[in-house]
């Protein structure tokens, strides 16, 4: 991978990791893992498994949000569009 690609990957993954940790702490402070239901059926997993699934779920949502931010932050010049200097 190029250095710029690695940097952008870290811009996406690291903030998402931090937010996932905070989101998991807040969520599971409010909700008990054994009170959660999936499509009406209780989750028959250990607390640690539910915490782990919750963390990776929050991390995935954070990665999606950060990836969209990085995607939309590209100026038009990066996408091959004309810039303000090219306009008459």
Rosetta silent file (secondary structure, phi, psi, omega in degrees, C-alpha in Angstrom):
SEQUENCE: XXXXXXXXXXXXXXXXXXXXXXXXXXXXXXXXXXXXXXXXXXXXXXXXXXXXXXXXXXXXXXXXXXXXXXXXXXXXXXXXXXXXXXXX
SCORE:     score description
SCORE:     0.000 S_00000001
   1 L     0.000  148.272  176.092    0.000    0.000    0.000 S_00000001
   2 L   -75.865  159.377 -177.950    1.102    3.500   -0.589 S_00000001
   3 H   -59.386  -40.525  179.778    1.864    5.742    2.355 S_00000001
   4 H   -65.895  -37.164  178.397   -1.171    7.961    1.647 S_00000001
   5 H   -66.795  -39.780  177.918   -3.505    4.938    1.564 S_00000001
   6 H   -64.882  -41.477  179.041   -2.196    3.721    4.906 S_00000001
   7 H   -61.695  -45.262  179.393   -2.674    7.196    6.372 S_00000001
   8 H   -66.597  -35.658  176.267   -6.273    7.362    5.144 S_00000001
   9 H   -62.582  -41.882  176.990   -6.940    3.874    6.468 S_00000001
  10 H   -67.154  -33.787  175.636   -5.724    4.988    9.887 S_00000001
  11 H   -62.167  -29.138 -179.503   -7.913    8.111    9.624 S_00000001
  12 H   -86.111  -48.937 -169.368  -10.873    5.754    9.244 S_00000001
  13 H   -77.265  -42.116 -174.083  -10.041    2.911   11.636 S_00000001
  14 H   -66.449  -50.571  177.513   -8.526    4.682   14.657 S_00000001
  15 H   -61.338  -35.954  178.475  -11.330    7.203   15.381 S_00000001
  16 H   -64.237  -37.271  178.030  -13.885    4.449   14.792 S_00000001
  17 H   -63.898  -45.626  179.848  -12.076    2.258   17.339 S_00000001
  18 H   -63.727  -44.048  179.582  -12.141    5.010   19.955 S_00000001
  19 H   -66.115  -36.612  178.488  -15.816    5.777   19.351 S_00000001
  20 H   -62.794  -40.962  177.516  -16.690    2.066   19.495 S_00000001
  21 H   -63.062  -43.078  178.513  -15.120    1.777   22.926 S_00000001
  22 H   -68.099  -44.639 -179.307  -17.042    4.779   24.215 S_00000001
  23 H   -62.369  -40.450  179.177  -20.301    3.698   22.555 S_00000001
  24 H   -65.149  -43.137  179.586  -20.006    0.195   24.000 S_00000001
  25 H   -61.415  -44.805 -179.954  -19.351    1.539   27.485 S_00000001
  26 H   -67.463  -46.388 -176.971  -22.357    3.866   27.320 S_00000001
  27 H   -61.319  -48.463 -176.351  -24.669    1.292   25.709 S_00000001
  28 H   -81.637   -6.680  168.184  -23.884   -1.525   28.123 S_00000001
  29 H   -74.594  -32.427 -178.852  -24.042    0.832   31.099 S_00000001
  30 H   -87.514  -40.761 -174.712  -27.693    1.382   30.185 S_00000001
  31 L  -113.069  135.902  174.766  -28.634   -2.087   28.882 S_00000001
  32 L   -81.474  132.052 -178.537  -27.886   -5.476   30.423 S_00000001
  33 H   -56.629  -31.512 -178.825  -26.605   -7.932   27.763 S_00000001
  34 H   -78.732   -9.163  176.086  -29.000  -10.640   28.979 S_00000001
  35 H   -90.489   -6.465 -178.481  -31.996   -8.323   28.445 S_00000001
  36 L   -80.716  144.044  177.892  -31.255   -7.965   24.716 S_00000001
  37 E  -126.865  146.022  178.848  -33.310   -9.907   22.164 S_00000001
  38 E  -118.034  110.799 -174.953  -32.558  -10.624   18.515 S_00000001
  39 L    53.610   42.910  176.058  -35.721  -10.911   16.393 S_00000001
  40 L    84.323   -9.850 -179.417  -37.731  -11.647   19.529 S_00000001
  41 E  -104.761  136.920  178.003  -35.462  -14.428   20.787 S_00000001
  42 E   -66.303  148.769  177.900  -33.097  -13.889   23.718 S_00000001
  43 L   -76.949  123.090 -178.623  -29.400  -14.069   22.946 S_00000001
  44 L   -99.965   58.785 -179.789  -28.030  -17.324   24.314 S_00000001
  45 L  -128.382  165.164  175.889  -24.428  -16.169   24.560 S_00000001
  46 L   -71.928  163.183  177.346  -22.113  -15.244   27.387 S_00000001
  47 H   -58.659  -42.821 -178.587  -21.802  -11.629   28.491 S_00000001
  48 H   -61.948  -39.084  178.771  -18.312  -11.458   27.001 S_00000001
  49 H   -65.940  -39.908  178.975  -19.576  -12.674   23.620 S_00000001
  50 H   -68.498  -41.146  175.999  -22.351  -10.075   23.624 S_00000001
  51 H   -60.212  -43.016 -179.492  -19.892   -7.342   24.632 S_00000001
  52 H   -64.169  -46.152  178.274  -17.566   -8.439   21.822 S_00000001
  53 H   -62.460  -39.159  177.946  -20.347   -8.479   19.231 S_00000001
  54 H   -63.469  -44.645  179.234  -21.477   -5.062   20.436 S_00000001
  55 H   -60.224  -48.281 -178.650  -17.974   -3.639   20.177 S_00000001
  56 H   -67.854  -31.428  174.472  -17.464   -4.921   16.643 S_00000001
  57 H   -64.889  -46.851  177.477  -20.930   -3.692   15.651 S_00000001
  58 H   -65.016  -37.814  178.893  -20.185   -0.205   16.967 S_00000001
  59 H   -64.317  -42.343  177.821  -16.745   -0.323   15.363 S_00000001
  60 H   -61.215  -41.510  177.109  -18.275   -1.262   12.015 S_00000001
  61 H   -66.054  -37.330  177.221  -20.709    1.657   12.210 S_00000001
  62 H   -66.981  -39.302  177.534  -17.837    3.972   13.116 S_00000001
  63 H   -63.640  -42.115  179.057  -15.752    2.709   10.209 S_00000001
  64 H   -62.163  -44.125 -179.877  -18.659    3.314    7.828 S_00000001
  65 H   -65.585  -44.274  179.781  -19.124    6.867    9.123 S_00000001
  66 H   -67.037  -37.827  179.016  -15.397    7.658    8.991 S_00000001
  67 H   -64.675  -39.913  176.642  -15.043    6.129    5.530 S_00000001
  68 H   -64.379  -38.564  178.060  -17.860    8.303    4.233 S_00000001
  69 H   -62.507  -46.203  179.105  -16.184   11.344    5.756 S_00000001
  70 H   -64.784  -38.549  179.436  -12.873   10.537    4.061 S_00000001
  71 H   -63.457  -44.475 -176.514  -14.684    9.818    0.796 S_00000001
  72 H   -81.453  -10.017 -179.921  -16.551   13.129    0.820 S_00000001
  73 L   -82.246   -8.699  178.856  -13.560   15.216    1.908 S_00000001
  74 L   -64.630  127.244  173.463  -11.832   14.825   -1.473 S_00000001
  75 L   -70.856  160.333 -178.218  -11.749   18.131   -3.311 S_00000001
  76 L   -57.175  -28.514 -179.435  -12.947   18.053   -6.938 S_00000001
  77 L   -63.524  -33.793  178.844   -9.326   18.223   -8.181 S_00000001
  78 L   -68.386  -28.796 -177.348   -8.656   14.787   -6.673 S_00000001
  79 L   -88.776    1.155  178.537  -11.590   13.318   -8.568 S_00000001
  80 L    88.473    5.416  178.478  -10.386   14.658  -11.919 S_00000001
  81 L   -81.092  166.946  179.199  -13.020   17.409  -12.097 S_00000001
  82 L   -72.353  151.474  178.948  -12.173   20.927  -13.111 S_00000001
  83 L  -103.064  174.336  179.542  -10.956   23.312  -10.441 S_00000001
  84 H   -60.559  -30.499  179.987  -11.768   26.976   -9.890 S_00000001
  85 H   -69.515  -22.237 -178.523   -8.582   27.900  -11.768 S_00000001
  86 H   -84.946  -11.996 -177.407   -9.870   26.135  -14.915 S_00000001
  87 L   -78.355  146.233  179.186  -13.058   28.180  -15.124 S_00000001
  88 L   -73.170    0.000    0.000  -13.186   31.133  -17.526 S_00000001
